[in-house]
Amino acid sequence: MPRHRAGRPAGAPLLGVLGVVAVAGLVALGGCSDDESYSGAGAAATSTPGTGSTGLTGVYRAEIDPQRMIEAGVSADAATQNSGVITLTLTGSTLRVSGLPGPGGDCTGTYTASDHRLAIALDNIHCSGDGQMTFTLTDGALQLSDFTPADDVLDRVFWTGQPWQRTA
């Protein structure tokens, strides 16, 4: 979720969620199951604006380890600003990331899901790192992998370095 945007105040969290080309009118894709073991495979390719019916709707928490980020090549300062117990809320086609240390507040944006790919686009000036990932949802654990752009180490480790446990 992290990376500096132009004009980002010093000390604000670097947030980057999932390198999607911003497309006007992002929509959630329909045809997915609410089954807890849903992996995203076989989702319908038809879009249903605003439904978020991917089976991903919910509140998830993850403990982001700053040491894991540092070991992957992220600066200690950036790792500190983008770690801790983080909450990801997916509702309809919108998302909110909360719990980041430091100024800047929550990060918000939109998401789409199709088949087993999740794409996010953040809209807060303090947040950056839009991208795409593969997802699986098994027994309430959302596991993200294959983050693109692959050279965005901070975002890759932030999103894929641990499972996100569904809490609601």
DSSP file (Angstrom, degrees, kcal/mol; ACC not computed):
  #  RESIDUE AA STRUCTURE BP1 BP2  ACC     N-H-->O    O-->H-N    N-H-->O    O-->H-N    TCO  KAPPA ALPHA  PHI   PSI    X-CA   Y-CA   Z-CA
    1    1 A M              0   0    0      0, 0.0   128,-1.0     0, 0.0    16,-0.4   0.000 360.0 360.0 360.0  -5.2    0.0    0.0    0.0
    2    2 A P        +     0   0    0      0, 0.0   154,-0.4     0, 0.0    13,-0.2  -0.646 360.0 113.1-101.9 148.4    2.9    2.3    0.3
    3    3 A R        -     0   0    0     -2,-0.3    12,-0.5   124,-0.2     2,-0.2  -0.577  60.1 -95.8 165.6 147.4    4.7    4.7   -2.0
    4    4 A H        -     0   0    0     -2,-0.2     2,-0.3    10,-0.1   126,-0.1  -0.503  32.1-156.6 -74.7 138.2    5.1    8.4   -2.0
    5    5 A R    >   -     0   0    0     -2,-0.2     3,-2.2   121,-0.2   124,-0.1  -0.791  40.2 -81.6-103.5 157.1    2.8   10.4   -4.2
    6    6 A A  T 3  S+     0   0    0     -2,-0.3    -1,-0.1     1,-0.3     0, 0.0  -0.340 119.7  16.5 -56.6 133.5    3.8   13.9   -5.4
    7    7 A G  T 3  S+     0   0    0      1,-0.3    -1,-0.3    -3,-0.0     3,-0.0   0.548  85.7 156.9  80.8   6.6    3.1   16.4   -2.7
    8    8 A R    <   -     0   0    0     -3,-2.2    -1,-0.3     1,-0.1     3,-0.1  -0.500  46.6-115.5 -68.1 126.4    2.9   13.7    0.0
    9    9 A P    >   -     0   0    0      0, 0.0     3,-1.9     0, 0.0    -1,-0.1  -0.327  36.7 -96.1 -62.6 143.8    3.6   15.3    3.4
   10   10 A A  T 3  S+     0   0    0      1,-0.3     0, 0.0    -3,-0.0     0, 0.0  -0.347 110.4  21.0 -58.8 136.2    6.7   14.0    5.1
   11   11 A G  T 3  S+     0   0    0      1,-0.3    -1,-0.3    -3,-0.1     3,-0.1   0.310  88.4 133.0  87.4  -8.7    5.9   11.3    7.6
   12   12 A A    <   -     0   0    0     -3,-1.9    -1,-0.3    91,-0.1    93,-0.2  -0.477  68.5 -91.6 -72.7 147.5    2.5   10.4    6.0
   13   13 A P        -     0   0    0      0, 0.0     2,-0.8     0, 0.0    -1,-0.1  -0.255  30.2-131.6 -59.9 144.0    2.0    6.7    5.6
   14   14 A L        -     0   0    0     65,-0.3     2,-0.5   -12,-0.1   114,-0.2  -0.879  35.4-179.7 -92.7 113.9    3.0    5.2    2.3
   15   15 A L  B     +a  128   0A   0     -2,-0.8   114,-5.6   112,-0.6     2,-0.4  -0.967  14.2 163.2-125.2 130.9    0.1    3.1    1.2
   16   16 A G        -     0   0    0     -2,-0.5     2,-0.5   112,-0.2   114,-0.3  -0.952   9.3-176.0-145.2 123.9   -0.3    1.1   -1.9
   17   17 A V              0   0    0    -16,-0.4   115,-0.3    -2,-0.4   106,-0.2  -0.964 360.0 360.0-112.1 137.6   -2.9   -1.6   -2.4
   18   18 A L              0   0    0     -2,-0.5   113,-0.3   113,-0.4   103,-0.3   0.124 360.0 360.0  45.7 360.0   -3.0   -3.6   -5.4
   19        !              0   0    0      0, 0.0     0, 0.0     0, 0.0     0, 0.0   0.000 360.0 360.0 360.0 360.0    0.0    0.0    0.0
   20   19 A G              0   0    0      0, 0.0     2,-0.4     0, 0.0   112,-0.4   0.000 360.0 360.0 360.0  68.8   -0.9   -1.4  -10.5
   21   20 A V        -     0   0    0    100,-0.5     2,-0.5   111,-0.2   110,-0.1  -0.808 360.0-121.1 -95.8 137.4   -4.2   -1.1  -12.0
   22   21 A V        -     0   0    0     -2,-0.4     2,-0.2     1,-0.1   110,-0.0  -0.676  39.9-112.5 -72.8 124.6   -4.6    1.3  -14.8
   23   22 A A        -     0   0    0     -2,-0.5     2,-0.4   108,-0.0    -1,-0.1  -0.412  39.4-173.0 -64.4 127.2   -7.3    3.7  -13.5
   24   23 A V    >   -     0   0    0     -2,-0.2     3,-0.6     0, 0.0    -1,-0.0  -0.985  27.8-111.7-124.0 130.0  -10.4    3.2  -15.6
   25   24 A A  T 3  S+     0   0    0     -2,-0.4     0, 0.0     1,-0.2     0, 0.0  -0.320  98.5  21.0 -60.4 139.2  -13.4    5.4  -15.2
   26   25 A G  T 3  S-     0   0    0      1,-0.1    -1,-0.2    24,-0.0     0, 0.0   0.900  78.4-164.7  73.0  42.9  -16.4    3.7  -13.6
   27   26 A L    <   -     0   0    0     -3,-0.6     2,-0.3    23,-0.1    24,-0.1  -0.343  12.2-171.0 -56.7 139.1  -14.7    0.7  -11.9
   28   27 A V        -     0   0    0     22,-0.1     2,-0.3    83,-0.1    86,-0.2  -0.936  26.4-111.4-132.5 155.5  -17.3   -1.9  -11.1
   29   28 A A        -     0   0    0     20,-0.3    20,-1.4    -2,-0.3    23,-0.4  -0.697  36.8-124.7 -82.3 139.4  -17.4   -5.0   -9.0
   30   29 A L  B     -B   48   0B   0     84,-0.7    18,-0.2    -2,-0.3     3,-0.2  -0.699  26.1-142.5 -90.5 138.2  -17.8   -8.1  -11.2
   31   30 A G        +     0   0    0     16,-1.3    14,-0.2    -2,-0.4    16,-0.2  -0.135  64.3  72.4 -89.4-177.1  -20.7  -10.4  -10.3
   32   31 A G        +     0   0    0      1,-0.3    13,-0.3    12,-0.2     2,-0.2   0.579  65.9 128.6  90.9  13.3  -21.2  -14.1  -10.3
   33   32 A C        -     0   0    0     21,-1.3    -1,-0.3    -3,-0.2    23,-0.2  -0.579  53.4-113.4-102.7 166.0  -19.1  -15.1   -7.3
   34   33 A S        -     0   0    0     21,-0.3    -1,-0.1    -2,-0.2     5,-0.1  -0.579   3.1-144.1 -97.1 154.3  -20.0  -17.2   -4.4
   35   34 A D        +     0   0    0     -2,-0.2    -1,-0.1    22,-0.1     2,-0.1   0.333  61.1 130.9 -91.6   4.7  -20.4  -16.3   -0.7
   36   35 A D    >   -     0   0    0      1,-0.1     3,-2.0     2,-0.1    -2,-0.1  -0.364  63.9-132.9 -60.3 131.4  -18.9  -19.7    0.1
   37   36 A E  T 3  S+     0   0    0      1,-0.3   104,-0.7    -2,-0.1   103,-0.2   0.740 106.1  53.9 -59.8 -24.4  -16.1  -19.4    2.7
   38   37 A S  T 3  S+     0   0    0    101,-0.2    -1,-0.3   102,-0.1   100,-0.1   0.259  78.4 140.0 -95.0  13.8  -13.9  -21.7    0.6
   39   38 A Y    <   -     0   0    0     -3,-2.0    99,-1.7     1,-0.1    -6,-0.0  -0.338  29.4-177.2 -60.5 129.2  -14.3  -19.5   -2.5
   40   39 A S        -     0   0    0     97,-0.2    96,-0.2     2,-0.2    -1,-0.1   0.427  46.2-111.3-107.8  -1.4  -11.1  -19.2   -4.4
   41   40 A G  S >  S+     0   0    0      1,-0.3     3,-1.2    97,-0.1    77,-0.2   0.237  72.6 136.3  90.9 -15.0  -12.3  -16.8   -7.1
   42   41 A A  T 3   +     0   0    0      1,-0.2    -1,-0.3    75,-0.1    -2,-0.2  -0.439  67.1  17.3 -69.9 138.1  -12.0  -19.5   -9.8
   43   42 A G  T 3  S+     0   0    0      1,-0.2    -1,-0.2    -2,-0.1     3,-0.1   0.601  80.9 159.7  82.5  12.1  -14.9  -19.7  -12.3
   44   43 A A    <   -     0   0    0     -3,-1.2    -1,-0.2     1,-0.1   -12,-0.2  -0.385  48.4 -99.4 -67.1 146.3  -16.4  -16.3  -11.5
   45   44 A A        -     0   0    0    -13,-0.3    71,-0.3   -14,-0.2    -1,-0.1  -0.287  20.8-139.0 -64.6 150.8  -18.6  -14.9  -14.2
   46   45 A A  S    S+     0   0    0     69,-0.1     2,-0.3    -3,-0.1    -1,-0.1   0.273  70.5 104.0 -97.0  10.7  -17.1  -12.4  -16.6
   47   46 A T        -     0   0    0    -16,-0.2   -16,-1.3     2,-0.0     2,-0.3  -0.733  69.1-127.7 -92.6 143.8  -20.2  -10.1  -16.7
   48   47 A S  B     -B   30   0B   0     -2,-0.3   -18,-0.2   -18,-0.2    -2,-0.1  -0.678  18.0-169.3 -95.4 145.5  -20.1   -7.0  -14.7
   49   48 A T    >   -     0   0    0    -20,-1.4     3,-1.8    -2,-0.3     4,-0.5  -0.877  29.6-128.4-129.0  96.3  -22.7   -5.9  -12.2
   50   49 A P  T 3  S-     0   0    0      0, 0.0   -22,-0.1     0, 0.0   -20,-0.1  -0.151  81.2  -4.7 -53.4 131.1  -22.1   -2.3  -11.2
   51   50 A G  T 3  S+     0   0    0    -24,-0.1    43,-0.2     1,-0.1    44,-0.1   0.504  99.0 108.4  73.3   6.7  -21.9   -1.6   -7.5
   52   51 A T    <   -     0   0    0     -3,-1.8    41,-0.3   -23,-0.4    -1,-0.1   0.874  54.7-160.9 -87.5 -35.7  -22.8   -5.1   -6.3
   53   52 A G      > +     0   0    0     -4,-0.5     2,-1.8     1,-0.2     5,-0.5   0.804  30.1 158.5  61.9  28.1  -19.4   -6.2   -4.9
   54   53 A S  T   5 +     0   0    0     -5,-0.2   -21,-1.3     1,-0.2    -1,-0.2  -0.211  29.2 113.7 -83.5  49.7  -20.8   -9.8   -5.2
   55   54 A T  T   5S-     0   0    0     -2,-1.8   -21,-0.3   -23,-0.1    -1,-0.2   0.466  89.0-112.9 -94.9  -2.9  -17.4  -11.4   -5.2
   56   55 A G  T   5S+     0   0    0     -3,-0.5    -2,-0.1   -23,-0.2   -17,-0.1   0.435  99.9  98.4  80.8  -2.1  -17.7  -13.2   -1.9
   57   56 A L  T   5 +     0   0    0     -4,-0.3    34,-0.2     2,-0.0    -3,-0.1   0.610  44.5 122.5 -92.9 -14.8  -15.0  -10.8   -0.7
   58   57 A T      < +     0   0    0     -5,-0.5     2,-0.3    32,-0.1    34,-0.2  -0.236  48.8  75.2 -51.9 129.5  -17.3   -8.3    1.0
   59   58 A G  E    S-C   91   0C   0     32,-2.2    32,-2.9     2,-0.0     2,-0.5  -0.945  81.8 -69.8 156.9-175.5  -16.3   -8.1    4.7
   60   59 A V  E     -C   90   0C   0     -2,-0.3   108,-3.5    30,-0.2   109,-1.3  -0.953  44.8-175.2-114.0 129.8  -13.8   -6.8    7.2
   61   60 A Y  E     -CD  89 167C   0     28,-3.1    28,-2.9    -2,-0.5     2,-0.4  -0.919   8.0-160.4-125.9 148.5  -10.3   -8.3    7.3
   62   61 A R  E     +CD  88 166C   0    104,-2.2   104,-2.7    -2,-0.3     2,-0.3  -0.973   9.9 176.4-129.4 147.1   -7.3   -7.8    9.6
   63   62 A A  E     -C   87   0C   0     24,-2.1    24,-2.9    -2,-0.4     2,-0.8  -0.995  29.6-130.4-144.9 147.2   -3.7   -8.6    9.2
   64   63 A E  E     -C   86   0C   0     -2,-0.3     2,-0.6   100,-0.3    22,-0.2  -0.886  25.9-154.1 -97.3 109.0   -0.6   -8.0   11.2
   65   64 A I  E     -C   85   0C   0     20,-3.2    20,-2.3    -2,-0.8    94,-0.1  -0.763   9.3-143.3 -88.5 119.1    1.9   -6.4    8.9
   66   65 A D     >  -     0   0    0     -2,-0.6     4,-1.4    18,-0.2     3,-0.3  -0.726   7.8-159.3 -88.3 115.9    5.5   -7.2   10.1
   67   66 A P  H  > S+     0   0    0      0, 0.0     4,-2.4     0, 0.0     5,-0.2   0.851  92.2  59.0 -63.3 -32.5    7.9   -4.3    9.5
   68   67 A Q  H  > S+     0   0    0      1,-0.2     4,-2.6     2,-0.2     5,-0.2   0.886 101.8  53.6 -64.4 -37.6   10.9   -6.6    9.7
   69   68 A R  H  > S+     0   0    0     -3,-0.3     4,-1.2     2,-0.2    -1,-0.2   0.895 109.6  49.1 -62.0 -39.6    9.6   -8.7    6.8
   70   69 A M  H  <>S+     0   0    0     -4,-1.4     5,-2.4     2,-0.2     4,-0.5   0.933 110.9  48.9 -64.8 -45.6    9.4   -5.4    4.8
   71   70 A I  H ><5S+     0   0    0     -4,-2.4     3,-1.5     1,-0.2    -2,-0.2   0.916 108.8  52.9 -60.8 -44.1   12.9   -4.4    5.7
   72   71 A E  H 3<5S+     0   0    0     -4,-2.6    -1,-0.2     1,-0.3    -2,-0.2   0.781 106.6  54.3 -62.5 -26.8   14.2   -7.9    4.8
   73   72 A A  T 3<5S-     0   0    0     -4,-1.2    -1,-0.3    -3,-0.4    -2,-0.2   0.533 131.0 -92.5 -84.8  -6.8   12.6   -7.5    1.4
   74   73 A G  T < 5S+     0   0    0     -3,-1.5     2,-0.3    -4,-0.5    -3,-0.2   0.515  79.0 138.4 111.0   6.7   14.4   -4.2    0.8
   75   74 A V      < -     0   0    0     -5,-2.4    -1,-0.3    -6,-0.1    -2,-0.1  -0.624  60.4-103.4 -82.2 142.8   11.9   -1.6    2.1
   76   75 A S     >  -     0   0    0     -2,-0.3     4,-2.6     1,-0.1     5,-0.2  -0.278  25.6-118.6 -63.0 152.6   13.5    1.3    4.2
   77   76 A A  H  > S+     0   0    0      1,-0.2     4,-2.2     2,-0.2     5,-0.2   0.883 114.7  52.2 -60.1 -39.3   13.1    1.0    7.9
   78   77 A D  H  > S+     0   0    0      2,-0.2     4,-1.8     1,-0.2    -1,-0.2   0.938 112.0  44.3 -63.6 -47.8   11.2    4.3    7.9
   79   78 A A  H  > S+     0   0    0      1,-0.2     4,-0.7     2,-0.2   -65,-0.3   0.882 112.3  53.3 -65.0 -38.3    8.7    3.2    5.2
   80   79 A A  H >< S+     0   0    0     -4,-2.6     3,-0.7     1,-0.2    -1,-0.2   0.907 108.6  49.5 -63.2 -41.5    8.3   -0.2    6.9
   81   80 A T  H >< S+     0   0    0     -4,-2.2     3,-0.8     1,-0.2    -1,-0.2   0.879 110.4  50.6 -64.0 -38.5    7.4    1.5   10.2
   82   81 A Q  H 3< S+     0   0    0     -4,-1.8    -1,-0.2     1,-0.2    -2,-0.2   0.594 115.9  42.2 -75.6 -11.1    4.9    3.7    8.5
   83   82 A N  T << S+     0   0    0     -4,-0.7     2,-0.3    -3,-0.7    -1,-0.2  -0.085 101.4  78.8-128.7  34.1    3.2    0.8    6.8
   84   83 A S    <   +     0   0    0     -3,-0.8     2,-0.3     2,-0.1   -18,-0.2  -0.829  49.2  70.8-137.6 174.4    3.0   -1.9    9.4
   85   84 A G  E    S-C   65   0C   0    -20,-2.3   -20,-3.2    -2,-0.3     2,-0.8  -0.750  95.6 -23.4 114.9-164.8    1.0   -2.9   12.5
   86   85 A V  E    S-C   64   0C   0     -2,-0.3     2,-0.4   -22,-0.2   -22,-0.2  -0.771  72.2-171.6 -85.5 113.7   -2.5   -4.3   12.8
   87   86 A I  E     -C   63   0C   0    -24,-2.9   -24,-2.1    -2,-0.8     2,-0.5  -0.854  13.9-148.3-113.0 140.7   -4.2   -3.1    9.6
   88   87 A T  E     -CE  62  99C   0     11,-3.0    11,-2.7    -2,-0.4     2,-0.5  -0.933   7.5-166.4-111.4 130.6   -7.9   -3.4    8.8
   89   88 A L  E     -CE  61  98C   0    -28,-2.9   -28,-3.1    -2,-0.5     2,-0.5  -0.975   5.3-167.7-114.9 121.1   -9.2   -3.8    5.2
   90   89 A T  E     -CE  60  97C   0      7,-2.9     7,-1.8    -2,-0.5     2,-0.5  -0.956   2.6-170.5-114.5 122.5  -12.9   -3.3    4.7
   91   90 A L  E     +CE  59  96C   0    -32,-2.9   -32,-2.2    -2,-0.5     2,-0.4  -0.959  15.1 162.8-112.9 119.0  -14.4   -4.3    1.3
   92   91 A T  E >   - E   0  95C   0      3,-2.6     3,-3.1    -2,-0.5     2,-0.3  -0.988  62.9 -40.1-139.7 125.6  -18.0   -3.2    0.7
   93   92 A G  T 3  S-     0   0    0     -2,-0.4   -41,-0.1   -41,-0.3   -35,-0.0  -0.429 123.3 -32.1  59.2-118.2  -19.8   -3.1   -2.6
   94   93 A S  T 3  S+     0   0    0     -2,-0.3    18,-2.2   -43,-0.2     2,-0.3   0.165 122.2  92.9-115.4  15.4  -17.0   -1.8   -4.9
   95   94 A T  E <   -EF  92 111C   0     -3,-3.1    -3,-2.6    16,-0.3     2,-0.3  -0.758  52.5-164.5-110.3 156.8  -15.3    0.4   -2.3
   96   95 A L  E     -EF  91 110C   0     14,-2.2    14,-1.7    -2,-0.3     2,-0.4  -0.959   5.3-165.1-135.7 155.8  -12.4   -0.4    0.1
   97   96 A R  E     -EF  90 109C   0     -7,-1.8    -7,-2.9    -2,-0.3     2,-0.5  -0.993   4.0-162.3-140.3 133.2  -11.0    1.2    3.2
   98   97 A V  E     +EF  89 108C   0     10,-3.2    10,-2.5    -2,-0.4     2,-0.3  -0.978  22.6 171.1-115.1 122.2   -7.6    0.5    4.8
   99   98 A S  E     +E   88   0C   0    -11,-2.7   -11,-3.0    -2,-0.5     8,-0.1  -0.894  42.9  56.6-131.5 160.6   -7.3    1.7    8.4
  100   99 A G        +     0   0    0      1,-0.3   -14,-0.2    -2,-0.3    -1,-0.1   0.428  60.4 146.6 101.7   1.1   -4.9    1.4   11.2
  101  100 A L        -     0   0    0     -3,-0.1    -1,-0.3   -13,-0.1     5,-0.2  -0.504  50.1-116.9 -69.8 136.8   -1.8    2.7    9.5
  102  101 A P  S    S+     0   0    0      0, 0.0    -1,-0.1     0, 0.0   -17,-0.0  -0.305  72.7  26.4 -68.6 157.3    0.5    4.6   11.9
  103  102 A G  S >  S-     0   0    0    -91,-0.1     3,-0.5     2,-0.1   -91,-0.1  -0.141  98.9 -37.1  87.5 179.8    1.1    8.3   11.5
  104  103 A P  T 3  S+     0   0    0      0, 0.0   -93,-0.0     0, 0.0     0, 0.0  -0.194  95.9  73.1 -72.7 167.4   -0.8   11.2    9.9
  105  104 A G  T 3  S-     0   0    0    -93,-0.2    22,-0.2    23,-0.0    23,-0.1   0.085  79.4-134.0 116.6 -23.0   -2.9   10.8    6.7
  106  105 A G    <   -     0   0    0     -3,-0.5    -5,-0.1    -5,-0.2     2,-0.0  -0.161  52.0 -16.8  73.2-168.6   -5.9    8.9    8.0
  107  106 A D        -     0   0    0      1,-0.1     2,-0.5    -8,-0.1    -8,-0.2  -0.265  61.5-127.3 -69.0 156.5   -7.5    6.0    6.3
  108  107 A C  E     -F   98   0C   0    -10,-2.5   -10,-3.2    19,-0.1     2,-0.3  -0.915  30.6-176.1-104.6 134.4   -6.9    5.1    2.7
  109  108 A T  E     +F   97   0C   0     -2,-0.5    15,-3.2   -12,-0.2    16,-0.7  -0.855  17.0 122.4-127.3 162.5  -10.0    4.6    0.5
  110  109 A G  E     -FG  96 123C   0    -14,-1.7   -14,-2.2    13,-0.3     2,-0.3  -0.955  49.6 -73.5 177.1-158.3  -10.6    3.6   -3.0
  111  110 A T  E     -FG  95 122C   0     11,-2.6    11,-2.4    -2,-0.3     2,-0.3  -0.854  32.4-164.3-124.9 160.3  -12.4    1.1   -5.3
  112  111 A Y  E     - G   0 121C   0    -18,-2.2     2,-0.3    -2,-0.3     9,-0.2  -0.984   5.8-165.2-142.5 155.3  -11.9   -2.5   -6.1
  113  112 A T  E     - G   0 120C   0      7,-2.2     7,-2.7    -2,-0.3     2,-0.4  -0.966   6.6-162.4-132.8 152.8  -12.9   -5.1   -8.7
  114  113 A A  E     + G   0 119C   0     -2,-0.3   -84,-0.7     5,-0.2     2,-0.3  -1.000  13.2 167.0-137.7 136.4  -12.7   -8.8   -8.7
  115  114 A S  E >   - G   0 118C   0      3,-2.2     3,-3.0    -2,-0.4     2,-0.1  -0.980  65.5 -30.6-149.6 135.6  -12.9  -11.2  -11.6
  116  115 A D  T 3  S-     0   0    0     -2,-0.3   -71,-0.1   -71,-0.3   -86,-0.0  -0.384 126.9 -31.2  51.4-122.8  -12.0  -14.9  -11.6
  117  116 A H  T 3  S+     0   0    0     -2,-0.1    19,-2.4   -73,-0.1     2,-0.4   0.076 116.1 102.7-112.2  22.8   -9.2  -15.0   -9.1
  118  117 A R  E <   -GH 115 135C   0     -3,-3.0    -3,-2.2    17,-0.2     2,-0.4  -0.903  49.4-163.8-112.9 137.9   -7.8  -11.5   -9.6
  119  118 A L  E     -GH 114 134C   0     15,-3.5    15,-2.6    -2,-0.4     2,-0.4  -0.968   5.9-170.3-117.2 130.7   -8.3   -8.5   -7.4
  120  119 A A  E     -GH 113 133C   0     -7,-2.7    -7,-2.2    -2,-0.4     2,-0.3  -0.977   4.9-173.0-122.9 136.1   -7.6   -5.0   -8.6
  121  120 A I  E     -GH 112 132C   0     11,-2.5    11,-1.1    -2,-0.4  -100,-0.5  -0.951  12.7-170.2-130.0 151.0   -7.6   -1.9   -6.4
  122  121 A A  E     -G  111   0C   0    -11,-2.4   -11,-2.6    -2,-0.3     2,-0.2  -0.970  16.2-149.2-138.7 120.7   -7.3    1.8   -7.0
  123  122 A L  E     -G  110   0C   0     -2,-0.4   -13,-0.3   -13,-0.2     8,-0.1  -0.627  10.3-169.9 -92.7 149.1   -6.8    4.2   -4.1
  124  123 A D        +     0   0    0    -15,-3.2     2,-0.4    -2,-0.2   -14,-0.2   0.409  50.9 104.0-120.6   1.7   -8.2    7.7   -4.1
  125  124 A N    >   -     0   0    0    -16,-0.7     3,-2.0     1,-0.1    -2,-0.1  -0.701  69.3-133.6 -86.7 135.7   -6.6    9.4   -1.0
  126  125 A I  T 3  S+     0   0    0     -2,-0.4  -121,-0.2     1,-0.3    -1,-0.1   0.764 107.4  53.2 -59.6 -25.1   -3.7   11.8   -1.8
  127  126 A H  T 3  S+     0   0    0    -22,-0.2  -112,-0.6   -20,-0.2     2,-0.4   0.514 103.2  71.1 -86.2  -5.3   -1.7   10.2    1.0
  128  127 A C  B <   +a   15   0A   0     -3,-2.0     2,-0.3  -114,-0.2  -112,-0.2  -0.888  53.9 150.9-118.7 142.2   -2.2    6.7   -0.4
  129  128 A S        +     0   0    0   -114,-5.6  -124,-0.1  -128,-1.0    -5,-0.1  -0.904  27.4  98.3-152.0 180.0   -0.7    5.1   -3.5
  130  129 A G        -     0   0    0   -114,-0.3  -114,-0.2    -2,-0.3    -1,-0.1   0.775  44.4-174.5 103.3  33.1    0.3    1.7   -4.8
  131  130 A D        +     0   0    0   -113,-0.3  -113,-0.4  -115,-0.2     2,-0.3  -0.230  23.5 138.3 -54.6 148.4   -2.7    0.7   -6.9
  132  131 A G  E     -H  121   0C   0    -11,-1.1   -11,-2.5  -112,-0.4     2,-0.3  -0.966  46.5-101.2-171.6-173.9   -2.2   -2.8   -8.3
  133  132 A Q  E     +HI 120 149C   0     16,-2.0    16,-2.4    -2,-0.3     2,-0.3  -0.957  32.5 174.0-129.7 147.9   -3.6   -6.3   -9.1
  134  133 A M  E     -H  119   0C   0    -15,-2.6   -15,-3.5    -2,-0.3     2,-0.3  -0.971  33.1-111.8-147.6 160.3   -3.3   -9.6   -7.2
  135  134 A T  E     -HI 118 146C   0     11,-3.0    11,-2.3    -2,-0.3     2,-0.4  -0.746  39.8-162.4 -86.7 143.7   -4.4  -13.1   -7.2
  136  135 A F  E     - I   0 145C   0    -19,-2.4     2,-0.3    -2,-0.3     9,-0.2  -0.964  19.2-176.3-131.5 150.5   -6.7  -14.0   -4.3
  137  136 A T  E     - I   0 144C   0      7,-1.8     7,-2.7    -2,-0.4     2,-0.5  -0.983  10.5-158.7-133.5 146.4   -8.0  -17.1   -2.5
  138  137 A L  E     + I   0 143C   0    -99,-1.7     2,-0.4    -2,-0.3     5,-0.2  -0.955  21.3 164.6-127.5 110.4  -10.5  -17.1    0.3
  139  138 A T  E >   - I   0 142C   0      3,-2.1     3,-2.1    -2,-0.5  -101,-0.2  -0.988  68.1 -18.7-132.7 123.2  -10.4  -20.2    2.5
  140  139 A D  T 3  S-     0   0    0     -2,-0.4  -102,-0.1     1,-0.3    -1,-0.1   0.856 128.1 -50.0  50.7  41.4  -12.0  -20.6    5.9
  141  140 A G  T 3  S+     0   0    0   -104,-0.7    26,-4.0     1,-0.2     2,-0.6   0.474 111.9 120.1  80.9   2.0  -12.2  -16.8    6.4
  142  141 A A  E <   -IJ 139 166C   0     -3,-2.1    -3,-2.1    24,-0.2     2,-0.7  -0.900  49.9-155.9-104.5 119.2   -8.5  -16.2    5.4
  143  142 A L  E     -IJ 138 165C   0     22,-3.5    22,-2.9    -2,-0.6     2,-0.5  -0.839  12.7-169.2 -92.1 114.1   -8.0  -13.9    2.4
  144  143 A Q  E     -I  137   0C   0     -7,-2.7    -7,-1.8    -2,-0.7     2,-0.4  -0.925   1.2-164.0-108.8 126.6   -4.6  -14.7    0.9
  145  144 A L  E     +I  136   0C   0     -2,-0.5     2,-0.3    15,-0.4    -9,-0.2  -0.850  17.5 157.4-108.9 143.7   -3.2  -12.4   -1.7
  146  145 A S  E     +I  135   0C   0    -11,-2.3   -11,-3.0    -2,-0.4    16,-0.0  -0.919  44.5  46.7-152.5 174.8   -0.3  -13.3   -4.1
  147  146 A D  E     -     0   0C   0     -2,-0.3     2,-0.1   -13,-0.2    -1,-0.1   0.886  69.6-166.7  53.5  48.0    1.2  -12.4   -7.4
  148  147 A F  E     -     0   0C   0    -14,-0.1   -14,-0.2     9,-0.1    -1,-0.2  -0.431  12.8-124.6 -66.7 134.4    1.1   -8.6   -6.9
  149  148 A T  E    S+I  133   0C   0    -16,-2.4   -16,-2.0  -131,-0.2     2,-0.1  -0.996  93.1  50.7-127.0 138.0    1.7   -6.5   -9.9
  150  149 A P  S >  S-     0   0    0      0, 0.0     3,-1.7     0, 0.0    -1,-0.2   0.257  78.1-162.4 -76.4 134.6    3.6   -4.3  -10.6
  151  150 A A  T 3  S+     0   0    0      1,-0.3    -2,-0.1    -2,-0.1    -3,-0.1   0.730  82.9  62.8 -64.0 -25.3    6.2   -6.8   -9.3
  152  151 A D  T 3  S+     0   0    0      1,-0.1     2,-1.5     2,-0.0    -1,-0.3   0.480  76.6  94.6 -82.5  -0.2    8.9   -4.2   -8.8
  153  152 A D    <>  +     0   0    0     -3,-1.7     4,-2.6     1,-0.2     5,-0.2  -0.659  53.5 174.5 -89.3  81.1    6.7   -2.4   -6.2
  154  153 A V  H  > S+     0   0    0     -2,-1.5     4,-2.7     1,-0.2     5,-0.3   0.890  70.3  52.5 -61.2 -45.7    8.3   -4.1   -3.2
  155  154 A L  H  > S+     0   0    0      1,-0.2     4,-2.5     2,-0.2    -1,-0.2   0.943 115.1  40.3 -58.2 -50.8    6.6   -2.2   -0.4
  156  155 A D  H  > S+     0   0    0   -154,-0.4     4,-2.7     2,-0.2     5,-0.4   0.904 113.4  55.0 -65.7 -41.0    3.1   -2.8   -1.8
  157  156 A R  H  X S+     0   0    0     -4,-2.6     4,-2.5     1,-0.2     5,-0.2   0.939 113.8  40.1 -57.8 -48.3    3.9   -6.4   -2.7
  158  157 A V  H  X S+     0   0    0     -4,-2.7     4,-1.8     2,-0.2    -1,-0.2   0.897 113.7  55.3 -69.6 -39.5    5.0   -7.2    0.8
  159  158 A F  H  < S+     0   0    0     -4,-2.5    -2,-0.2    -5,-0.3    -1,-0.2   0.941 119.4  30.3 -57.3 -49.5    2.2   -5.2    2.4
  160  159 A W  H  < S+     0   0    0     -4,-2.7   -15,-0.4     1,-0.1     3,-0.3   0.859 131.9  29.5 -81.9 -36.3   -0.6   -7.0    0.5
  161  160 A T  H  < S+     0   0    0     -4,-2.5    -3,-0.2    -5,-0.4    -2,-0.2   0.467  91.7  90.3-109.0  -1.0    0.9  -10.5    0.1
  162  161 A G  S  < S+     0   0    0     -4,-1.8    -1,-0.2    -5,-0.2    -3,-0.1   0.519  99.6   6.1 -76.8  -4.3    3.2  -11.0    3.1
  163  162 A Q  S    S-     0   0    0     -3,-0.3   -18,-0.4    -4,-0.1     2,-0.1  -0.974  85.2 -88.2-166.4 159.2    0.5  -12.5    5.3
  164  163 A P        -     0   0    0      0, 0.0     2,-0.6     0, 0.0  -100,-0.3  -0.471  32.4-132.9 -75.1 153.5   -3.1  -13.7    5.3
  165  164 A W  E     - J   0 143C   0    -22,-2.9   -22,-3.5    -2,-0.1     2,-0.4  -0.944  22.5-144.4-105.5 114.3   -5.9  -11.3    5.9
  166  165 A Q  E     -DJ  62 142C   0   -104,-2.7  -104,-2.2    -2,-0.6     2,-0.3  -0.681  13.5-123.4 -87.5 127.0   -8.3  -12.8    8.4
  167  166 A R  E     +D   61   0C   0    -26,-4.0  -106,-0.3    -2,-0.4    -1,-0.1  -0.511  33.2 171.5 -68.0 129.0  -12.0  -12.1    8.0
  168  167 A T              0   0    0   -108,-3.5  -107,-0.2    -2,-0.3    -1,-0.2   0.584 360.0 360.0-112.1 -19.6  -13.4  -10.6   11.2
  169  168 A A              0   0    0   -109,-1.3  -108,-0.1     0, 0.0    -2,-0.1   0.275 360.0 360.0-157.4 360.0  -16.9   -9.6   10.0
